[in-house]
Amino acid sequence: MKKLIACFTITTFIFSCQTTKSTTAEKQPETKEATQENTIIGKWRLIKTSGGFTGRTQNQSPNQVEILEFTSTEMIHISNGKETSRVKYTLGKGKSIHSTNQVPMIFIGENTTKGQSYTLDGNTLGISQEFYDGFYYTYIKIGKNDDGLLKQ
């Protein structure tokens, strides 16, 4: 009977160690996700748009400076140096019309069912409207103290 109890105790101990190890391994992708979320924080200047009904690509006019600033909780739109909107956002994964896989999404306000998909590639941020004939916006990261306006 003592051998049976000892065997049961050892088996339980080994099983609990494996469960802890697999739980730790499952948490690692979340850490990677949190790191990626932090990289969107900052100021981004719009450089071009593409899509729409005609599918045309258009570079941003130097006379029209559009900035998106991401804080940890808010997305701020600045047009020619003036704040035009401020909304709360969250990042997550969601269904995209452009992919069969779940993709990184920006959800505005409390709505976590519809959002805009985004990609980060170095200092370039791409944001896609998630409807047909929507636009794709390309931004470049600018310095923390840069207002995005071109100085003479």
C-alpha positions in Angstrom: 0.0 0.0 0.0 2.9 2.4 0.8 4.4 1.7 -2.6 1.1 2.5 -4.3 0.8 5.8 -2.4 4.5 6.7 -3.2 3.9 5.9 -6.9 0.8 8.0 -7.0 2.6 10.9 -5.3 5.5 10.8 -7.7 3.2 10.6 -10.8 1.2 13.5 -9.5 4.4 15.5 -9.0 5.7 14.8 -12.5 2.3 15.6 -14.1 2.1 19.0 -12.2 5.7 19.9 -13.4 4.7 19.2 -17.0 1.5 21.3 -16.6 3.5 24.2 -15.3 6.0 23.9 -18.1 3.3 23.9 -20.8 1.4 26.8 -19.2 4.7 28.8 -19.2 5.2 27.9 -22.9 1.7 29.1 -23.7 2.3 32.5 -22.1 5.3 33.3 -24.3 3.3 34.3 -27.4 1.3 36.8 -25.3 4.6 38.4 -24.3 5.5 38.7 -27.9 2.1 40.2 -28.7 2.5 42.8 -25.8 5.9 43.8 -27.3 4.4 44.3 -30.7 1.6 46.4 -29.2 4.1 48.7 -27.6 5.8 49.4 -31.0 2.7 51.1 -32.3 2.9 53.7 -29.6 4.3 57.0 -31.0 3.7 59.5 -33.8 3.1 58.4 -37.4 2.9 60.7 -40.4 0.7 59.7 -43.4 2.7 59.4 -46.6 0.3 57.8 -49.0 -3.1 56.3 -49.5 -4.3 53.6 -51.9 -7.5 51.8 -52.7 -11.0 53.2 -52.8 -13.4 52.6 -55.7 -10.7 53.3 -58.3 -7.8 51.6 -56.5 -5.5 54.5 -57.1 -2.4 55.2 -55.0 -1.8 58.8 -54.1 1.1 60.4 -52.2 0.2 62.7 -49.4 0.3 66.4 -50.4 3.0 68.4 -48.6 0.3 71.0 -47.8 -1.8 68.5 -45.9 0.0 66.9 -42.9 -1.8 64.1 -41.2 -0.4 62.6 -38.0 -1.7 59.6 -36.0 -0.4 59.5 -32.4 -0.8 56.4 -30.4 -0.6 56.6 -26.6 -1.1 53.4 -24.5 -4.9 54.0 -24.6 -5.7 56.7 -27.1 -5.4 57.3 -30.8 -5.1 61.0 -31.6 -5.6 62.4 -35.2 -3.7 65.6 -35.9 -4.3 67.5 -39.1 -1.9 70.4 -40.0 -0.8 70.7 -36.4 -4.3 70.7 -34.9 -5.9 67.9 -33.0 -9.1 66.8 -34.8 -10.0 63.7 -32.9 -9.1 61.6 -29.9 -10.5 58.1 -29.3 -9.8 55.2 -27.1 -8.5 52.1 -28.8 -7.4 48.5 -28.1 -5.2 46.1 -30.1 -6.1 42.5 -30.7 -6.5 39.9 -33.4 -9.6 39.7 -35.6 -11.1 38.5 -38.9 -9.9 40.4 -42.0 -11.4 40.6 -45.5 -7.8 40.4 -46.8 -6.7 37.1 -45.1 -8.1 33.8 -43.9 -6.1 34.0 -40.7 -6.6 36.2 -37.7 -4.6 39.4 -38.1 -3.5 42.3 -35.8 -6.4 44.8 -35.5 -7.0 48.3 -34.0 -10.4 48.4 -32.3 -11.9 51.8 -31.7 -13.9 52.3 -28.4 -15.8 49.4 -27.0 -16.3 47.7 -30.4 -14.1 44.6 -30.6 -15.9 43.0 -33.4 -15.0 45.4 -36.2 -11.7 47.2 -36.5 -8.9 48.2 -38.9 -6.2 45.7 -39.6 -2.6 46.9 -39.4 1.0 45.9 -40.2 4.2 47.1 -38.7 7.5 46.9 -40.7 10.3 48.8 -39.1 9.3 52.4 -39.1 6.4 51.9 -41.5 2.8 51.4 -40.3 0.0 50.3 -42.7 -3.6 50.5 -41.7 -6.3 48.9 -43.8 -10.0 49.7 -43.7 -11.9 46.4 -43.4 -14.5 46.8 -46.1 -14.4 46.5 -49.8 -13.3 49.6 -51.7 -11.7 50.8 -48.4 -8.4 52.6 -48.2 -5.0 51.4 -47.1 -3.0 54.1 -45.3 0.8 54.1 -45.2 2.5 56.0 -42.3 6.1 56.5 -41.3 7.2 56.9 -37.7 8.4 60.4 -36.7 10.3 61.6 -33.7 8.6 62.1 -30.3 8.9 65.9 -30.4 8.3 66.2 -34.2 4.9 67.7 -35.2 5.3 66.3 -38.7 5.2 69.8 -40.3 7.9 70.4 -42.8 10.2 73.2 -41.6 11.8 75.7 -44.1 
